[in-house]
Amino acid sequence: MPLGAKYAISRDRFLILNPLKQLSACKAYRYPSVPCTTFVHRARSTRMNPEQHSPIIARLLYSNAQWAADVTHSNPNFFPETVKGQEPKVLWIGCADSRVPESVITASKPGDIFTTRNIANQFPIGDISAESVLQYAVNNLGVDHIIVAGHTNCGGAAAALATARKGEPIPNASSLEKWLSPLIKRVIAMDISPDVSDSEALLAVVKENVKMQIENICETDTIRHAKRKLLVHGWVYGLGDGRITDLHLTRVIEGTA
C-alpha cells in the first residue's frame, strides 16, 4: 500500500489513492468554490471526517509522510537521535507570518533552533509566555544566541504605523490592537515625517520594532541574571529577495559567573 493510502474510502466503492492522486481525481480541486465532498462517491456505511476530504490537509499529511521516509532513508539514525533530546544553540523570536519559517530560510534542521513566533515578533515586558520561553531556552537548553527576527512588509508593523499616523486613542481596542499597543506608542514617539514614503516608513518601523524587542529582552531577569555569555541579535528578513540583514544591534551579555 503506498504512502498515504489511508485516505482510501472504500475498497469496493472507491480507488485506493494516495492524497496527491486524490487531489487530481477530485474535480473540486479545479473548482475551489465547490466543496470536495460533492464529488466523492462514498459507500453508504462509510463515514469520513471533513479533514479527510480537504486537499490542503491531504497534501500536508502526505508530504509529511514522504519527508519522514526520505529523512529515514538518508539518515536512519536521525529520528532515534532526535528522541534523546534537544540542544539548540539559538532561540528565534520571530513573526508568525507564514512567509518567514525560520528553519526553511536558514536551511536548518529540526533541533537547531528553539522558536517562538507571534504577530510582529513582539517580546512584551511581563508577558508570561514570552518570558517562559526565554527562561527555558537560556537556563534549561543552554542557547548561546537569541535572535529577534523582523521582516519586510510586516502586516503587524504596518497596522501599528497606520494607527500611529491617525494619532487618536483606539476605543474598544481589539485583541490585535491591544497586542500592538506598545509598538504603536513607539511608532508615535518616532515622529516619522509625513514626507517619508510609506515603504520607507514601514521599513523604519520594522527595524525600530526589532530594536525595541531587544531592549525588552535585555530587561528580563533571565538576561540580567544570566550566569554565562549570551548574544542578543537583531535581524530583518527580506521577503523580496530571501536575504537576512543583520541590523548590527547585537548586545553582548557577559554573565555573572
C-alpha positions in Angstrom: 0.0 0.0 0.0 1.5 3.4 -1.0 2.3 6.1 1.5 -0.9 7.9 2.4 -3.1 5.1 1.3 -5.2 5.6 4.5 -7.1 8.2 2.5 -8.8 5.4 0.6 -12.5 5.5 1.2 -13.8 2.0 0.5 -12.0 -0.9 -1.1 -15.0 -1.9 -3.2 -16.5 1.5 -3.9 -13.5 3.8 -4.3 -10.0 3.5 -5.7 -7.2 3.3 -3.1 -5.5 6.5 -3.7 -2.7 8.4 -2.1 -3.6 12.0 -1.2 -1.8 13.6 -4.2 -3.7 11.4 -6.6 -6.8 12.1 -4.7 -6.3 15.8 -5.4 -6.2 15.3 -9.1 -9.1 12.9 -9.0 -11.3 15.4 -7.2 -12.9 17.8 -9.5 -13.3 20.3 -6.7 -9.5 20.8 -6.9 -10.2 22.5 -10.2 -13.3 24.3 -8.9 -12.3 25.6 -5.4 -15.7 27.2 -4.8 -17.3 23.7 -4.7 -16.7 21.5 -1.7 -14.6 18.5 -2.4 -17.1 16.3 -0.7 -19.5 17.0 -3.6 -17.6 14.8 -5.9 -16.6 11.9 -3.6 -18.6 8.7 -4.0 -18.8 7.1 -0.6 -20.0 3.7 0.4 -23.2 4.0 2.4 -21.6 2.6 5.6 -18.6 4.9 5.4 -18.2 8.0 7.5 -15.4 10.4 7.0 -14.1 13.4 8.8 -14.2 16.7 6.8 -10.4 16.8 7.1 -10.1 13.7 5.0 -11.7 15.4 2.1 -9.6 18.6 2.2 -7.0 18.8 -0.5 -4.9 21.0 1.7 -4.9 18.7 4.7 -4.3 15.7 2.5 -1.3 17.3 0.9 0.2 18.2 4.3 -0.2 14.7 5.7 1.1 13.1 2.6 4.1 15.5 2.3 5.0 14.8 6.0 4.9 11.0 5.4 7.1 11.4 2.3 9.5 13.7 4.2 9.8 11.3 7.1 10.5 8.5 4.7 13.1 10.5 2.8 14.9 11.5 6.1 14.9 8.0 7.4 16.3 6.7 4.1 19.2 9.2 4.0 19.9 9.2 7.7 18.4 6.2 9.6 19.6 7.5 12.9 18.1 10.9 12.7 14.8 10.3 14.4 16.2 7.9 17.1 18.7 10.6 18.0 16.0 13.3 18.0 14.1 11.4 20.6 17.0 11.6 23.0 16.6 15.4 23.5 17.4 18.8 22.0 20.5 21.0 22.3 19.7 24.1 20.1 22.2 27.0 20.3 19.7 29.6 19.0 16.5 31.0 20.3 14.5 32.6 17.4 11.9 35.2 18.3 10.1 35.8 15.1 6.9 36.9 13.4 4.0 34.4 12.9 3.9 35.4 9.2 3.7 32.2 7.1 6.3 33.5 4.7 9.1 33.5 7.3 9.6 30.0 8.5 12.9 30.1 10.4 14.1 26.6 9.7 13.5 27.0 5.9 15.1 30.4 5.4 18.2 29.4 7.4 18.4 25.9 5.9 18.3 24.4 9.4 17.2 21.0 10.5 14.9 20.0 13.4 16.7 20.6 16.7 18.8 23.5 15.5 16.5 26.4 16.5 14.2 26.8 19.6 11.4 29.1 18.4 8.6 31.3 19.5 6.6 33.4 17.0 3.7 35.8 17.2 2.2 38.8 15.5 5.0 41.3 14.7 7.7 39.4 16.6 6.9 41.0 19.9 8.5 40.4 23.3 6.2 42.2 25.7 7.6 43.1 29.1 5.8 40.9 31.7 4.4 38.5 29.1 4.5 35.1 30.8 4.5 33.2 27.6 7.5 35.1 26.1 9.5 35.2 29.3 8.9 31.4 30.0 10.3 30.6 26.5 13.3 32.8 27.1 13.9 31.3 30.6 13.7 27.8 29.4 15.9 28.4 26.3 18.6 30.1 28.4 18.5 28.1 31.7 17.4 24.7 30.5 18.5 24.3 26.9 21.6 26.4 27.1 21.2 28.5 24.0 24.0 30.9 23.2 22.3 33.2 20.8 18.9 35.0 20.9 17.7 36.4 17.6 14.8 38.8 17.2 13.8 38.5 13.6 11.6 41.0 11.9 10.8 41.1 8.2 9.9 43.5 5.4 6.3 44.2 4.6 5.2 43.1 8.1 1.5 43.3 8.5 1.7 44.0 12.2 4.2 46.8 11.8 2.0 48.3 9.0 -1.0 48.2 11.3 0.9 49.9 14.1 2.1 52.6 11.7 -1.4 53.2 10.3 -2.8 53.6 13.8 0.0 55.8 14.9 -0.5 58.1 12.0 -4.1 58.6 13.0 -2.9 59.9 16.3 -6.1 59.0 18.1 -6.8 56.7 21.0 -8.4 53.4 20.0 -11.9 53.0 21.5 -12.9 49.4 22.2 -9.5 48.1 21.1 -9.4 44.6 19.6 -7.1 41.9 20.9 -4.7 42.6 18.0 -4.7 46.4 18.7 -4.0 45.7 22.4 -1.2 43.4 21.4 0.4 46.0 19.2 -0.2 48.9 21.6 3.5 49.1 22.8 4.7 49.2 19.2 2.0 51.8 18.3 3.3 54.0 21.2 6.9 53.5 19.9 5.9 54.5 16.4 4.2 57.7 17.7 7.4 58.5 19.5 9.4 58.0 16.3 7.6 61.1 14.9 8.0 59.9 11.3 7.8 62.8 8.8 4.7 62.7 6.6 7.1 63.4 3.7 8.6 59.9 4.1 7.2 57.3 1.7 5.0 54.5 3.0 7.6 51.9 2.2 10.4 53.8 3.9 8.3 54.5 6.9 7.3 50.8 7.2 10.9 49.6 7.0 11.9 52.1 9.7 9.1 50.8 11.9 10.2 47.2 11.3 13.8 48.0 12.3 12.7 50.0 15.3 10.4 47.2 16.4 13.4 44.8 16.4 15.4 47.3 18.5 12.5 47.6 21.0 12.2 43.9 21.5 15.9 43.5 22.1 15.6 46.2 24.8 12.7 44.3 26.4 14.6 41.0 26.3 17.6 42.6 28.0 15.4 43.9 30.8 14.2 40.5 31.9 15.5 38.7 35.0 16.7 35.8 32.8 19.1 38.0 30.9 20.1 40.4 33.8 21.0 37.4 36.0 22.5 35.2 33.3 25.5 33.2 34.5 27.2 32.9 31.2 27.8 34.8 28.0 24.8 35.4 25.7 24.4 37.4 22.5 21.1 39.0 21.5 20.9 39.8 17.8 18.5 41.9 15.6 17.8 40.7 12.1 15.4 41.6 9.3 14.4 39.1 6.6 13.7 40.5 3.2 10.6 39.0 1.6 11.6 40.3 -1.8 15.0 38.5 -2.0 15.0 35.9 0.8 18.1 37.5 2.4 18.6 38.2 6.1 20.1 41.6 7.1 22.0 41.9 10.4 21.0 45.3 11.9 24.1 45.4 14.0 22.2 45.8 17.2 23.9 42.8 18.9 24.0 43.0 22.7 26.7 41.0 24.4 25.7 39.7 27.9 28.8 38.7 29.7 27.1 36.8 32.5 27.7 36.9 36.3 29.7 33.6 36.6 
